[in-house]
Amino acid sequence: MITNLLIQCFPTAAISRLDDMISALELPDVQLACCTLQDIINNSTSLSDPVILEVALELLDFIYASFPEAVTFKLYSKLVVGLKMLVGEENKISEQY
């Protein structure tokens, strides 16, 4: 599941190149999802792409469902609302053009 979400976020060539290295690290899916979500949120260019924002929402849901101790409900709800607002804002901008 995580690999499919990563493919949506990053170029397929990069994922195929890094897939063996990621597998070799044997990171839990939750940890990989947390790192990817943090990268999306910290990268300002990612925040202007509705597809990546949707992936961020899916990753956040996955993290909260798999390991609720990692994300309190208050933080989870703030992140969800913020990301959904960004998705809505980007959809409005794309409809204007």
C-alpha positions, 0 to 999 in steps of 0.5 A: 500500500505504501509503495503505491502511495509513494508512486503517486507522490514521486517519479516512478523512476526514483521509486524503482531505483530506491525500492531495493534500498527502502526494502533493505532498510526494513522500515515499518510501513507506519514509519515510512508513511510518517517520513513521507507525510512529513516530507510532503508537508515540509515541501512547499511545492508539494502543497500546490499539487492536489494529487499529492495532497490527497496522498497526504490525507491517505497517509495520515489516515493510514498512520492514525488507523495503524498507530493512533498513539503516534498522532493524537486525535487533536493533531490528526483533526487539525492536519486533516482540516488543514490538508482538506482546505488546501485541496479545496483551495487548489481545486478552486484555483484550477477551476478558474483557469 
